[in-house]
Amino acid sequence: MGRGPPARTSPGKKTEGQSDSIFLYLARYTDTVKRYFFSILVLLCCTVAAFSQNQLVLLKNEKIKLRLYPGDDFVYRLKGSKTIHTSYVNNISDTAVVAHNTIVPFYKIDRIYFKHHNFKNVIGGLLVVGGIGYFAIDQLNVTLVRGDKANLDEGVTTSSVVMVGAGLPLLLINKKSEKLGGRFRLLFVKKGSAFYRPDPRLINSDFNIDN
């Protein structure tokens, strides 16, 4: 007897073998995506942890004058150059700082720019406070202790004006940079170092989230 024509499947239907292949492909694809996603997540976590631990400090002898975290502004000048570079701290190693995408070795940095107070500011503040206080005490002594009308004593007024005039410039002038070398040096700091301090911005952020 002759064999009949082969059975035909409807164009919109899939055979059992085809369905199994599709499900197997989808399962493998999903598993691959999960593995890649997990790897990327682990890498990001490690990167964030590394950034949060690395810090750059400027030491004067053993006293910290400046502390920089990843993301902070970084303004510097290289040795043999008059150009001032303005960037930010991208990453830090034990011998160099990455300013955006530029690797800047510590030994090539001539000067770091940042506003900070110094001993002259302290002296200026004392002179200003002392001059104003001297004048105020004299006036209180005249009006409250002796019961006289307020008047300007020439000697007291002159002394007060001189003290305020000398102290005000010292108080307002802030040093804008420090030259590396001698007592000043850069140091790479990570968690576990005696110079390490947690980033206060991260602490405040965690506190706000929890509350």
FIRO-900807 format. One line per field, with one value per residue (C-alpha): residue in three letters; x, y, z. Coordinates in nm, 4 decimals. Example, Ala and Ser with C-alpha at 12.3 -4.5 7.8 and 13.67 -1.06 7.14 Angstrom:
2
aa: [ALA|SER];
X: [1.2300|1.3670];
Y: [-0.4500|-0.1060];
Z: [0.7800|0.7140];
END
This chain:
211
aa: [MET|GLY|ARG|GLY|PRO|PRO|ALA|ARG|THR|SER|PRO|GLY|LYS|LYS|THR|GLU|GLY|GLN|SER|ASP|SER|ILE|PHE|LEU|TYR|LEU|ALA|ARG|TYR|THR|ASP|THR|VAL|LYS|ARG|TYR|PHE|PHE|SER|ILE|LEU|VAL|LEU|LEU|CYS|CYS|THR|VAL|ALA|ALA|PHE|SER|GLN|ASN|GLN|LEU|VAL|LEU|LEU|LYS|ASN|GLU|LYS|ILE|LYS|LEU|ARG|LEU|TYR|PRO|GLY|ASP|ASP|PHE|VAL|TYR|ARG|LEU|LYS|GLY|SER|LYS|THR|ILE|HIS|THR|SER|TYR|VAL|ASN|ASN|ILE|SER|ASP|THR|ALA|VAL|VAL|ALA|HIS|ASN|THR|ILE|VAL|PRO|PHE|TYR|LYS|ILE|ASP|ARG|ILE|TYR|PHE|LYS|HIS|HIS|ASN|PHE|LYS|ASN|VAL|ILE|GLY|GLY|LEU|LEU|VAL|VAL|GLY|GLY|ILE|GLY|TYR|PHE|ALA|ILE|ASP|GLN|LEU|ASN|VAL|THR|LEU|VAL|ARG|GLY|ASP|LYS|ALA|ASN|LEU|ASP|GLU|GLY|VAL|THR|THR|SER|SER|VAL|VAL|MET|VAL|GLY|ALA|GLY|LEU|PRO|LEU|LEU|LEU|ILE|ASN|LYS|LYS|SER|GLU|LYS|LEU|GLY|GLY|ARG|PHE|ARG|LEU|LEU|PHE|VAL|LYS|LYS|GLY|SER|ALA|PHE|TYR|ARG|PRO|ASP|PRO|ARG|LEU|ILE|ASN|SER|ASP|PHE|ASN|ILE|ASP|ASN];
X: [0.0000|0.1246|0.2095|0.0032|0.1498|0.3399|0.1360|0.1531|0.1620|-0.0280|0.1892|0.0982|0.1890|0.5297|0.6311|0.7172|1.0893|1.0867|0.9119|1.1678|1.4513|1.2999|1.2522|1.6079|1.7456|1.5486|1.6670|2.0311|1.9924|1.8350|2.1094|2.3786|2.2162|2.1975|2.5676|2.6730|2.4522|2.5947|2.9533|2.8893|2.7244|3.0205|3.2628|3.0717|3.0625|3.4372|3.5026|3.2906|3.4599|3.8051|3.7179|3.5774|3.8958|4.1571|4.2421|4.5104|4.6454|4.8878|5.1119|5.3117|5.5550|5.2981|5.0025|4.7294|4.6765|4.4478|4.2482|4.1098|3.8551|3.7629|3.5382|3.6988|3.8347|4.2061|4.3993|4.7719|5.0808|5.3548|5.7267|5.8803|5.5396|5.3408|5.0082|4.7572|4.5489|4.1944|4.0453|3.9018|4.0288|3.9231|4.1384|4.4452|4.7380|5.0438|5.2534|5.0091|4.6685|4.4357|4.3010|4.0001|4.1785|4.5326|4.7797|4.9791|5.2751|5.3336|5.6958|5.5902|5.3564|5.5115|5.2238|4.8675|4.6093|4.3490|4.2299|4.3367|4.4118|4.7582|4.9271|4.8974|4.5184|4.5213|4.7364|4.5136|4.2013|4.3531|4.4531|4.1066|3.9279|4.1770|4.1406|3.7607|3.7560|3.9980|3.7775|3.4564|3.6003|3.7195|3.3718|3.2064|3.4526|3.3697|2.9911|2.9147|3.2001|3.2676|2.9197|3.0495|2.9160|3.0663|3.3682|3.6589|3.9928|4.2554|4.5093|4.2577|4.1064|4.4455|4.5558|4.2302|4.2485|4.6098|4.5325|4.2304|4.4138|4.7093|4.5036|4.2390|4.4712|4.6283|4.2824|4.1499|4.4546|4.4204|4.7044|4.5915|4.8558|5.1379|5.4617|5.5579|5.8955|6.0635|5.7984|5.5148|5.4516|5.1665|5.0651|4.8362|4.6041|4.3711|4.1595|4.3742|4.6181|4.6547|4.5808|4.2617|3.9275|3.5909|3.4361|3.1848|2.9664|2.9113|2.8381|2.5794|2.4269|2.3864|2.2385|1.9811|1.8811|1.8332|1.6255];
Y: [0.0000|0.3483|0.5849|0.8944|1.2454|1.3613|1.5363|1.9114|2.1430|2.4640|2.7694|2.9266|2.6223|2.4968|2.1386|1.9983|1.9938|2.3575|2.4628|2.2771|2.4496|2.7926|2.7309|2.5983|2.9058|3.1426|2.9649|2.9854|3.3501|3.4431|3.2617|3.4440|3.7831|3.7094|3.6174|3.9328|4.1502|3.9951|4.0440|4.4106|4.4655|4.3122|4.5250|4.8429|4.7597|4.6947|5.0200|5.2238|5.0601|5.1321|5.4955|5.5455|5.4136|5.6073|5.9594|6.2165|6.4334|6.7234|6.7079|6.9851|6.7783|6.5388|6.7797|6.7504|7.0758|6.9396|6.6208|6.5261|6.2552|6.1208|6.3805|6.6801|6.9757|6.9526|7.2642|7.2258|7.3423|7.1191|7.1760|7.3909|7.5255|7.8402|7.6901|7.6258|7.3147|7.2945|6.9455|6.6937|6.3824|6.0773|5.8182|5.7998|5.5604|5.5510|5.7477|5.9524|6.1137|6.0759|6.4237|6.3471|6.1168|6.2525|6.0629|6.3180|6.1715|6.3277|6.4138|6.6295|6.8530|7.1858|7.3595|7.2858|7.5639|7.5841|7.8497|7.7936|7.9787|8.0292|8.1821|8.5346|8.5007|8.4081|8.7095|8.9357|8.8097|8.8685|9.2233|9.3088|9.1611|9.3218|9.6657|9.6589|9.5112|9.7712|10.0539|9.8921|9.8280|10.1888|10.3191|10.0867|10.2011|10.5665|10.5321|10.2531|10.2627|10.6369|10.7475|11.0034|11.0742|10.8720|11.0413|10.9454|10.9160|11.0075|10.7509|10.4645|10.5553|10.5772|10.2414|10.0738|10.2111|10.1014|9.7479|9.7078|9.8637|9.6276|9.3181|9.3489|9.2868|8.9879|8.8498|8.8854|8.7648|8.3898|8.1897|8.0336|7.7687|7.5617|7.4637|7.0986|7.0097|7.0661|7.0358|6.9843|6.6479|6.4475|6.1136|5.8411|5.7261|5.4278|5.2649|5.1437|5.4363|5.6675|5.9604|5.8046|5.9729|5.8604|6.0888|6.3005|6.3354|5.9589|5.9516|6.2290|6.0590|5.7298|5.9101|6.0887|5.7684|5.5754|5.8543];
Z: [0.0000|-0.0701|0.2117|0.2529|0.2456|0.5626|0.8259|0.8123|1.1068|1.1218|1.0425|1.3778|1.5889|1.7015|1.7441|2.0878|2.0007|1.8975|2.2203|2.4311|2.2435|2.3021|2.6739|2.7055|2.5255|2.7463|3.0602|2.9538|2.8503|3.1858|3.3755|3.1755|3.2420|3.6126|3.6275|3.4412|3.6600|3.9768|3.8531|3.7722|4.1109|4.2954|4.0921|4.1726|4.5424|4.5481|4.3632|4.6031|4.9014|4.7594|4.6929|5.0425|5.2021|5.0033|5.1150|5.0419|5.3228|5.3259|5.6313|5.7935|5.9972|6.1504|6.1545|5.8893|5.6987|5.4249|5.3700|5.0299|4.9529|4.6075|4.4480|4.6217|4.4256|4.3570|4.2521|4.1977|4.0084|3.8733|3.9182|3.6451|3.5384|3.6149|3.5084|3.7857|3.7181|3.8542|3.8677|4.1127|4.2893|4.0921|4.2692|4.4922|4.5118|4.7356|4.4826|4.2745|4.2569|3.9586|3.8785|3.6545|3.4043|3.4545|3.6721|3.8761|4.0712|4.4102|4.3313|4.0340|4.2365|4.3333|4.5110|4.6268|4.6410|4.9165|5.1605|5.5170|5.8371|5.9811|6.2823|6.1382|6.1319|6.5016|6.5921|6.3810|6.5535|6.8973|6.8059|6.6728|6.9739|7.2110|7.0511|7.0587|7.4080|7.5434|7.4155|7.5457|7.8937|7.9197|7.8324|8.0867|8.3501|8.2812|8.2722|8.5211|8.7725|8.7942|8.6901|8.4394|8.0949|7.8110|7.6610|7.4397|7.6125|7.3572|7.4744|7.4876|7.1518|6.9843|7.1239|7.0197|6.6653|6.6283|6.7504|6.5238|6.2280|6.2699|6.3368|6.0656|5.7664|5.9419|6.0172|5.6623|5.4704|5.4171|5.2724|4.9458|4.8834|5.0273|4.8557|4.8908|5.0304|5.3636|5.6320|5.3820|5.2163|5.0647|5.2118|5.0833|5.3627|5.3796|5.6470|5.9359|5.9211|6.2217|5.9866|5.8468|5.9125|5.7696|5.5097|5.7086|5.3986|5.3910|5.7655|5.7350|5.4314|5.6174|5.9174|5.7058|5.5304|5.8538|6.0030];
END
